[in-house]
Amino acid sequence: MTDEQYPIQEQASRGALPAELSENIRGMNPWWRGEPAPRLPEFHRWPYARLRHLLDKGIAPATVLRGPRQVGKTVLVRQLINALLEEEIAADRILFVSFDELPTHEEVREPALTIARWFEAHVLKETFNAADWAFRPAYVFFDEVQNLDAWAPQVKSLVDNHRVRVLLTGSSSLRIEAGRDSLAGRVTTLDLGPLLLREIAGIRFGVEGAPYWVHNALDSLIQMEFWQEAIEQARRERPVRDQAFVAFAERGAYPVAHQRGDVPWPQMADQLNETVIKRAIEHDLRMGERGRKRDQALLEEVFRLCCRYAGQTPGSAVFVPEIRQSLAADIGWNRILTYLRFLDGTLLMRLIQPMELRLKRRKSPAKICLCDHGLRASWLEEVVPLDPDRLAASPHLSDLAGQLAESVLGYFLASVPNLDVPHFPTRATEPEVDFVLTVGVKRIPIEVKYRRRIDCHEDTRGLRAFLEKTVYNAPFGILVTLDDDVVVKDPRIVSMSLSSLLWLR
């Protein structure tokens, strides 16, 4: 017998919830009672329009929005719910459940399915399929779904057997990724990181200009004209770009840091430590496979070293002795590497791997790129200036600022969907290149030289060596600089400032 053939009352008994859990869920959905939801920021982050499209017209029945904590995933979900209500979608067709706030769900077997059945019986008052046949499809929003054991099979059962639109969010891509195999063909995944430079301009200064690179079409990256035109647009919009970059340099890119620009940085740093880093380390990463607890002290030390060596390739030669000394324990590289991968899985950082060549992976360490230099400043209690004027006042920090600029750029590039971004380590006869964009059979080398004085010969050695090797199939290279006015005479090299490149999206 199918769900449609069961009386609603019998469905209620099959989907019964503990009284406390049902009251908690009702409290999360005030629109069922005609009451207002919490006040939300008016600014919409970049995935908003894409998520709205996927909810109604996406090929896959479910969408997963994943990213680090506190980047605005829940706000986006609530903004979408508000939009549905403003479009006069009936309130009883919308279910929102945050599994980050519901310890009572642990009492329920298969909570996602049980809550969905309860919603059908007690709120929708018809099955999902019946509502869809009547052109009244229901919307289900599950927030922080990674906190559910076996969440993916439950979602698979839900979308396989019921016509319903589902949006899921998750702060741990480790747990989200672990469930995606069983959802192949049923889910579209979007990654959300900290604010883009244009978003900072929108939040802080109310300027919401259209990005030059709208659809993230990768083919455009291998056209020199694309980069030249992007530079021209960045120059035309320089006043607001410079404003946004100064704000980004001072406070990083977490939304709360700019929504509350009036809060002094020391207080904001404490907030980031508590709500982002410690929450990820103490909650999202504390449980390993089969419930095995991970070593919190080791996780914290690994993250500290990732902050210390952001934009660099420290590898085992650095991590092993420093961690052994700090923790006074005989900890090997394989265990440290496992924890590095855990952190990469939270999207708090990216491990940029060395470029593969001739089907062989170069045995070089990964480059560490943090999701936000603001986290480094808060965790290490060390502020390194990135904007040109403040850096000029602290020239002794130039090398460190250059490494952070490399970290910022690496995370930015690695966040572009489907873009392969390795780094090119030093080889016997070839200098290193900071990043290499790979699009099809073409490669675009990128070198970061984040300082005022550029030696057009010495500072382009890596780019020129890479361009001259026909096997790499590189039509041109990009030199990323501190200022806009750097001119390189080599016609194969495009020079642009870091702020101009970040202004692309």
C-alpha positions in Angstrom: 0.0 0.0 0.0 1.4 3.4 -0.9 1.3 6.6 1.3 -1.6 8.0 -0.7 -3.8 5.0 0.2 -3.2 5.4 4.0 -5.7 7.6 5.9 -4.0 10.7 7.2 -4.7 9.7 10.8 -2.9 6.4 10.2 0.0 8.3 8.7 0.2 10.4 11.8 0.5 7.3 14.0 3.3 6.1 11.7 5.0 9.5 11.8 4.4 10.4 15.4 6.9 12.6 17.2 7.8 13.2 20.8 5.8 16.1 22.1 8.9 18.2 22.8 10.3 17.7 19.3 7.0 18.5 17.6 6.7 21.7 19.6 10.3 22.6 18.7 9.5 22.2 15.0 6.4 24.3 15.3 8.5 27.0 16.9 10.9 26.9 13.9 7.9 27.5 11.5 6.0 30.5 12.9 4.4 31.1 9.5 2.1 28.1 10.2 0.5 30.3 12.9 0.6 33.5 10.7 3.4 34.9 12.8 6.5 36.6 11.4 9.9 34.8 11.1 13.1 36.3 12.5 14.3 39.6 10.9 16.8 38.9 8.2 19.5 40.9 6.4 18.2 42.4 3.2 21.4 41.6 1.3 21.3 38.4 -0.7 24.5 36.4 -1.2 25.4 35.2 -4.6 23.8 31.7 -4.6 20.3 33.2 -3.8 19.1 33.4 -7.4 20.6 30.0 -8.3 19.0 28.3 -5.3 15.6 29.9 -6.1 15.8 28.5 -9.6 16.9 25.0 -8.4 14.0 24.9 -5.9 11.4 25.2 -8.7 13.1 24.2 -11.9 16.1 22.1 -11.0 16.6 18.8 -12.6 17.5 17.1 -9.4 14.8 17.0 -6.7 17.3 18.0 -3.9 19.9 20.7 -3.5 22.8 20.7 -1.0 24.3 24.0 0.1 27.5 23.3 1.9 30.2 25.5 3.4 31.9 26.5 6.6 29.9 27.7 9.6 28.7 31.3 9.8 29.0 32.1 6.1 25.2 32.6 5.7 23.7 29.3 4.7 20.8 29.4 7.2 20.2 33.1 6.3 19.9 32.1 2.6 17.4 29.3 3.5 15.3 31.7 5.6 15.4 34.4 2.8 14.2 31.8 0.3 11.3 30.8 2.7 10.4 34.5 3.0 10.4 34.8 -0.8 8.0 31.8 -1.1 5.7 33.3 1.4 5.7 36.7 -0.3 4.8 34.9 -3.6 1.7 33.6 -1.7 2.9 30.0 -1.4 0.7 28.6 1.4 2.5 28.5 4.7 1.5 24.9 5.3 3.5 23.8 2.3 6.8 24.9 3.8 8.8 22.9 6.4 12.0 24.2 8.0 14.0 22.1 10.5 17.4 22.9 11.9 19.2 19.8 13.1 21.8 21.9 14.7 19.3 23.0 17.4 17.3 19.8 18.0 18.9 17.3 20.4 15.4 15.8 20.7 15.7 14.4 17.2 18.2 11.8 18.6 15.2 10.1 20.2 13.7 9.4 16.8 14.7 6.6 14.4 15.1 8.0 10.9 14.3 11.6 11.9 14.2 13.1 8.5 11.6 10.7 7.2 9.6 10.6 10.5 9.5 14.4 10.6 8.4 14.5 6.9 5.6 12.1 7.6 4.5 14.1 10.7 4.5 17.2 8.5 2.3 15.5 5.9 -0.2 14.4 8.5 -0.3 17.4 10.9 0.5 20.4 8.7 0.1 19.7 5.0 -2.8 17.4 5.8 -2.2 15.4 2.6 0.6 13.5 1.2 3.5 15.1 -0.7 2.4 13.3 -3.9 -1.3 14.4 -3.5 -0.2 18.0 -3.0 2.0 17.8 -6.1 -0.9 16.3 -8.2 -3.0 19.3 -7.1 -0.2 21.7 -8.2 0.6 22.6 -4.6 4.1 21.1 -4.2 5.6 21.2 -0.8 9.1 22.6 0.1 11.3 20.9 2.7 14.3 22.7 4.2 16.7 20.7 6.4 19.5 22.8 7.9 22.8 21.3 9.2 21.7 17.9 7.9 25.1 16.4 8.6 24.1 16.1 12.2 21.8 13.2 11.3 23.2 9.6 11.2 22.5 8.1 7.8 21.0 11.3 6.4 21.6 10.4 2.8 19.5 7.2 2.7 16.7 9.1 4.4 16.8 11.9 1.8 17.1 9.3 -1.0 13.9 7.6 0.2 12.1 10.9 0.6 12.8 12.2 -3.0 12.5 8.7 -4.6 9.0 8.1 -3.2 7.6 11.6 -2.9 7.3 14.6 -5.2 8.7 17.3 -3.0 11.4 20.0 -3.4 14.2 19.6 -0.9 17.0 22.0 0.1 19.7 20.8 2.5 22.6 22.7 4.2 25.7 21.3 5.8 28.8 22.7 7.5 30.9 19.6 7.2 31.6 18.6 3.6 33.2 15.4 5.1 29.8 14.1 6.2 28.0 15.7 3.2 30.5 14.1 0.7 30.1 10.7 2.4 26.4 10.7 1.6 26.5 11.9 -1.9 27.2 8.6 -3.6 23.8 7.2 -2.7 22.2 10.4 -4.0 23.8 10.4 -7.4 21.5 12.0 -9.9 19.2 13.2 -7.1 21.1 16.2 -5.8 22.8 19.4 -7.0 25.6 20.7 -4.8 26.7 24.3 -4.3 29.6 25.4 -2.2 29.4 28.6 -0.3 32.5 30.2 1.2 33.1 33.6 3.0 32.1 36.8 1.2 33.3 37.7 -2.2 34.8 41.2 -2.6 31.7 42.4 -4.4 29.5 41.1 -1.6 31.5 43.1 0.9 30.9 46.2 -1.2 27.2 45.4 -1.1 27.0 44.8 2.7 29.3 47.6 3.8 28.7 50.3 1.2 25.4 49.4 -0.4 27.0 49.1 -3.9 25.8 46.0 -5.8 27.4 46.1 -9.2 27.2 43.2 -11.7 30.3 41.0 -11.7 32.3 40.8 -14.9 32.4 37.0 -14.7 28.8 36.1 -14.3 28.3 32.5 -15.2 31.7 31.1 -14.2 32.2 29.8 -17.8 35.6 28.1 -17.6 36.4 28.5 -21.3 36.7 32.3 -20.9 39.7 31.8 -18.6 41.9 30.7 -21.5 41.2 33.9 -23.5 43.7 36.8 -22.8 41.0 39.2 -23.8 38.8 38.0 -20.9 41.5 39.1 -18.4 42.3 42.4 -20.2 38.6 43.4 -20.2 38.3 42.3 -16.5 41.2 44.6 -15.7 39.5 47.5 -17.5 36.2 47.0 -15.6 38.1 46.8 -12.3 39.8 50.2 -13.1 36.4 51.8 -14.0 35.0 50.6 -10.6 38.2 51.3 -8.7 36.7 53.6 -6.0 34.3 51.0 -4.6 36.7 48.2 -5.3 39.4 49.9 -3.2 36.9 50.5 -0.4 35.8 46.9 -0.4 39.3 45.6 -0.5 40.4 47.8 2.5 37.4 46.5 4.4 38.3 42.9 3.4 41.9 43.4 4.4 41.0 44.8 7.8 38.3 42.3 8.8 38.4 39.3 6.5 35.3 38.0 4.7 32.9 36.5 7.2 29.5 38.1 7.0 29.2 39.0 10.7 32.5 40.9 10.5 31.0 43.3 8.0 27.3 43.3 9.2 28.7 44.4 12.5 31.5 46.7 11.3 31.0 48.8 14.5 32.3 46.0 16.7 36.0 46.4 17.5 38.2 43.7 15.9 39.3 42.0 19.2 35.7 41.3 20.1 35.0 40.1 16.5 38.0 37.9 16.7 36.7 36.2 19.8 33.4 35.7 18.1 35.0 34.0 15.1 37.1 31.8 17.3 34.0 30.6 19.2 31.5 30.3 16.4 33.6 29.1 13.5 36.9 27.5 14.5 36.1 26.0 17.9 32.7 24.9 16.7 34.2 23.1 13.8 37.0 21.5 15.8 34.9 20.6 18.9 31.7 19.6 17.1 32.0 18.9 13.4 35.3 17.0 13.6 35.2 15.4 17.0 33.7 12.2 15.7 35.5 10.0 13.2 34.5 6.8 11.5 32.3 4.5 13.5 32.1 7.1 16.3 35.8 7.1 17.1 36.7 10.4 18.8 39.4 12.5 17.2 42.2 14.2 19.2 41.0 17.7 19.7 44.4 19.0 20.9 46.0 17.6 17.7 43.3 19.2 15.5 43.8 22.6 17.1 47.6 22.3 16.7 47.3 21.3 13.0 44.9 24.2 12.4 47.3 26.6 14.2 50.1 25.5 11.9 47.9 25.8 8.8 47.3 29.5 9.9 51.0 30.0 10.5 52.0 28.6 7.1 49.0 29.8 5.0 50.0 30.3 1.4 53.0 27.9 1.8 53.8 24.2 1.3 55.2 23.1 4.7 54.7 19.4 4.4 56.0 16.7 6.8 59.4 18.3 7.3 57.6 21.2 9.1 54.5 19.7 10.6 56.0 16.6 12.2 58.8 18.2 14.4 56.6 21.2 15.3 53.7 19.1 16.4 55.9 16.6 18.3 57.5 19.4 20.2 54.2 21.2 20.9 52.3 18.2 22.1 55.2 16.2 23.5 54.0 13.1 21.6 55.3 10.8 18.9 52.8 11.7 16.2 53.6 10.6 12.6 53.0 12.3 9.3 50.2 10.0 8.1 48.1 10.9 11.2 48.8 14.6 10.7 47.9 14.3 7.0 44.6 12.7 7.9 43.8 15.6 10.1 44.8 18.1 7.4 42.3 16.3 5.1 39.7 16.6 7.9 40.2 20.4 8.0 40.1 20.5 4.2 36.7 18.7 4.4 35.3 21.5 6.6 36.1 24.0 3.9 37.9 26.1 6.4 41.0 25.6 4.2 41.9 24.1 0.9 44.9 21.8 0.2 46.1 22.8 -3.3 47.9 19.7 -4.7 51.0 19.8 -6.9 50.4 19.6 -10.6 50.2 16.1 -12.1 52.4 15.6 -15.1 52.5 12.6 -17.5 50.1 10.7 -15.2 52.5 10.9 -12.3 51.8 12.9 -9.2 54.8 14.9 -8.1 55.8 14.0 -4.6 55.6 17.5 -3.2 53.5 18.8 -0.3 50.1 20.5 -0.8 49.8 24.3 -0.5 47.7 25.5 2.4 45.1 28.1 1.6 42.8 29.4 4.3 39.2 30.2 3.6 39.7 33.6 5.2 42.7 35.5 6.6 40.5 36.9 9.3 40.4 33.4 10.9 44.2 33.4 10.9 44.2 36.9 12.6 41.7 35.8 15.2 43.3 32.4 16.0 46.9 33.5 16.1 46.1 37.0 17.4 48.3 38.5 14.7 47.0 41.0 12.2 48.9 41.3 8.9 48.0 44.2 6.7 47.0 43.4 3.1 45.8 46.8 1.7 48.6 48.7 0.0 48.6 51.8 2.3 48.7 49.9 5.6 51.3 47.5 4.3 53.5 50.5 3.2 53.4 51.5 6.9 54.6 48.1 8.0 57.2 47.0 5.4 58.7 44.4 7.7 55.5 42.4 7.2 55.7 42.4 3.3 56.9 38.8 3.0 54.1 37.5 5.3 51.5 39.6 3.5 52.7 38.1 0.2 52.1 34.6 1.6 48.6 35.6 2.8 47.8 37.1 -0.6 48.8 33.7 -2.1 46.5 31.9 0.4 43.6 34.3 -0.4 44.0 33.8 -4.1 44.4 30.0 -3.8 41.1 29.6 -1.9 39.3 32.0 -4.3 40.4 30.0 -7.3 39.8 26.6 -5.7 36.2 27.7 -5.0 35.3 28.1 -8.6 33.2 25.0 -9.6 34.9 22.4 -11.7 38.2 24.4 -12.0 41.4 22.4 -11.6 43.9 24.5 -9.6 47.2 22.8 -8.7 50.4 24.5 -7.8 53.7 23.9 -9.7 56.6 23.0 -7.4 60.2 23.7 -8.2 61.7 21.1 -10.5 65.3 20.4 -11.4 65.5 22.9 -14.2 62.2 24.9 -13.6 61.3 27.4 -11.0 58.0 27.1 -9.2 54.7 28.7 -10.2 52.2 29.6 -7.5 49.1 28.2 -9.3 48.1 26.7 -12.6 44.6 27.0 -14.0 43.8 23.9 -16.1 40.9 24.2 -18.5 40.6 21.3 -20.9 44.1 20.9 -22.5 45.1 24.5 -21.8 47.0 25.7 -18.7 47.3 29.3 -17.4 50.2 29.8 -14.9 49.6 32.4 -12.2 52.4 34.0 -10.1 51.8 36.2 -7.0 54.3 39.0 -6.4 52.7 41.1 -3.7 55.0 44.0 -3.3 55.4 47.6 -4.6 58.6 47.1 -6.6 58.4 44.5 -9.4 61.4 43.3 -11.3 59.9 42.6 -14.6 62.6 40.1 -15.4 63.3 38.3 -12.1 59.7 38.2 -10.9 58.5 36.6 -14.1 61.0 33.8 -14.3 58.6 31.1 -13.3 55.9 32.3 -15.7 58.3 32.6 -18.6 59.8 29.2 -18.0 56.4 27.6 -17.9 55.2 29.4 -21.1 58.3 28.3 -23.0 57.6 24.6 -22.4 55.3 23.6 -25.2 54.3 20.5 -23.3 52.3 22.7 -20.9 50.2 24.2 -23.6 50.0 27.6 -21.9 49.0 30.5 -24.2 49.8 33.3 -21.6 50.4 33.8 -17.9 49.1 36.1 -15.1 51.2 38.1 -12.7 49.2 39.1 -9.6 50.5 42.2 -8.0 49.9 44.6 -5.1 49.1 47.7 -7.3 47.2 48.3 -10.5 50.0 50.1 -12.4 52.5 47.3 -13.0 53.5 47.0 -16.6 55.3 43.9 -18.0 56.7 44.2 -21.4 56.4 40.5 -22.2 53.2 40.4 -24.3 52.5 36.8 -23.0 52.1 38.1 -19.5 49.0 39.9 -18.1 49.6 41.8 -14.9 46.7 42.6 -12.5 46.3 43.5 -8.9 44.9 41.0 -6.4 41.9 43.3 -5.8 41.2 43.3 -9.5 41.3 39.6 -9.7 39.0 39.2 -6.6 36.6 41.7 -8.2 35.9 39.2 -11.1 33.1 37.3 -9.4 
